[in-house]
């Protein structure tokens, strides 16, 4: 299987806590969707496990479209992680 590369972007508290606003990653073959990507990132441990833990308020967009856990990720995709935003 060919390597699949994603661009990951982090916003607001995630960017601050992770200390990076974006990165490029090569996905392992078993990561096929947003749920798998989140699990893979949590496996980094520390703040990654804490901030991306199930039940934490984090939204995900794939290629600028809101995504759910079952949304597929493919080579060249841009995946953004951000906390929900309230306005007023």
PyMOL commands that set and color helices and strands:
alter all, ss='L'
color gray80, all
select helices_A, chain A and resi 13-18+34-42+46-51
alter helices_A, ss='H'
color red, helices_A
select strands_A, chain A and resi 4-10+22-27+59-62+65-67+78-82
alter strands_A, ss='S'
color yellow, strands_A
deselect
rebuild
show_as cartoon
